[in-house]
C-alpha cells in the first residue's frame, strides 16, 4: 500500500497541549494545585523515608488468597457430596 500524502492532515497527532483557546478532555491547564503540593515541597520524601507512607500488608494478602484457594477446593467438594 502506497502513501500518497493526500491525507496528511488527517493523520496528524498533536503532541502537547491543545490549540490556543481550546480545552482538552481534562479542562484547562491551571498548573499545580493543592494535590501537587506534597510533590513540590518535598514532604512526600519525608513521609516515605520515615516509614509513614502506606504500604501493603502482605500477610493479610496471603491469608486472603489462601482462603480463596481453600474455598475453591471446598465449595466443589460440598456440591459433589450434597448431590
C-alpha positions as CSV (number, residue, x, y, z in Angstrom):
1,X,0.0,0.0,0.0
2,X,1.5,3.3,-1.1
3,X,1.1,6.5,0.9
4,X,0.1,9.4,-1.5
5,X,0.4,12.2,1.1
6,X,-3.2,13.4,0.3
7,X,-4.5,12.6,3.8
8,X,-1.5,14.1,5.6
9,X,-3.7,16.5,7.7
10,X,-6.0,13.7,8.8
11,X,-3.1,11.6,10.2
12,X,-1.6,14.3,12.3
13,X,-1.4,13.7,16.0
14,X,-0.9,16.8,18.1
15,X,1.6,16.4,20.9
16,X,1.4,18.6,24.0
17,X,-1.4,20.9,24.9
18,X,-4.4,21.9,22.8
19,X,-4.7,24.8,20.5
20,X,-4.9,28.3,22.0
21,X,-8.3,29.0,23.4
22,X,-9.4,25.4,23.3
23,X,-10.0,22.9,26.1
24,X,-8.8,19.4,26.1
25,X,-10.6,16.4,27.7
26,X,-9.4,17.3,31.1
27,X,-10.3,21.0,31.1
28,X,-7.9,24.0,31.0
29,X,-4.4,23.6,32.3
30,X,-4.3,25.6,35.5
31,X,-0.9,24.4,36.7
32,X,-0.2,22.7,40.0
33,X,-3.0,22.6,42.5
34,X,-3.4,21.5,46.2
35,X,-2.9,17.8,45.2
36,X,0.6,18.6,44.0
37,X,1.8,20.5,47.0
38,X,3.5,17.4,48.6
39,X,5.4,16.9,45.4
40,X,6.5,20.5,45.2
41,X,7.6,21.0,48.8
42,X,9.2,17.5,49.2
43,X,7.1,16.4,52.1
44,X,6.3,13.1,50.3
45,X,10.0,12.2,50.7
46,X,9.9,12.9,54.4
47,X,6.9,10.7,54.9
48,X,8.3,7.9,52.7
49,X,11.7,7.7,54.3
50,X,10.2,7.9,57.8
51,X,8.1,4.9,57.1
52,X,4.8,6.8,57.4
53,X,3.9,6.1,53.8
54,X,1.2,3.5,53.3
55,X,2.4,0.1,52.4
56,X,0.7,-3.2,51.6
57,X,0.1,-5.7,54.3
58,X,1.4,-8.8,52.5
59,X,0.5,-11.1,55.3
60,X,-3.2,-10.2,55.0
61,X,-3.0,-10.5,51.3
62,X,-1.5,-14.0,51.5
63,X,-4.2,-15.0,54.1
64,X,-6.9,-13.7,51.8
65,X,-5.5,-15.6,48.8
66,X,-5.2,-18.8,50.8
67,X,-8.8,-18.5,51.9
68,X,-9.9,-18.1,48.3
69,X,-7.9,-21.2,47.3
70,X,-9.4,-23.1,50.2
71,X,-12.9,-22.1,49.3
72,X,-12.2,-23.0,45.7
73,X,-11.5,-26.5,46.9
74,X,-14.2,-26.9,49.5
75,X,-17.2,-25.5,47.5
76,X,-17.0,-28.1,44.7
77,X,-16.4,-30.8,47.3
78,X,-19.6,-29.8,49.2
79,X,-21.6,-29.6,46.0
80,X,-20.5,-33.1,45.0
81,X,-21.3,-34.6,48.4
82,X,-24.7,-32.9,48.6
83,X,-25.7,-34.1,45.1
